[in-house]
Amino acid sequence: MKSSKIVEGTTQEGMSIRKLLNIIGLFIFGGSALTSVTTPIPSDKIKGFILFTVGSASSYYLLVNIYFTGRRGRLIFFTILILLGAFSLLMAYYLATHSVAH
């Protein structure tokens, strides 16, 4: 039975996963940007769409690249992820209890 040793730092495998996640993000947010060209979006909604896409892409790439900076980066990554999840649950609860009449 072989024992495996975990080495902190940048490895060839880590770089390939980081590169893969960055490419996946390119497809996700590139496709989202392409949606604005292929599907007409009302002019009063385009600003919100662009802000959402840019904000989502920024937070995605920030989190992906923080994760691969090392042990401290992973701690920061998971902390931010937990905070985002908690905020999402709180917002879902708030929106469910304070509905807007349409």
Number of C-alpha atoms within 10 A of each C-alpha: 3 4 5 6 6 6 7 9 10 11 10 8 9 12 12 11 14 16 14 12 16 16 11 12 17 14 12 14 16 13 12 14 15 11 12 14 10 8 8 9 13 9 8 8 9 13 12 11 15 14 11 12 16 14 11 14 17 11 11 16 15 12 18 19 18 17 18 18 14 14 13 11 16 17 13 15 20 13 12 13 13 12 12 12 12 12 12 12 12 12 12 12 11 11 11 10 9 9 8 7 4 3
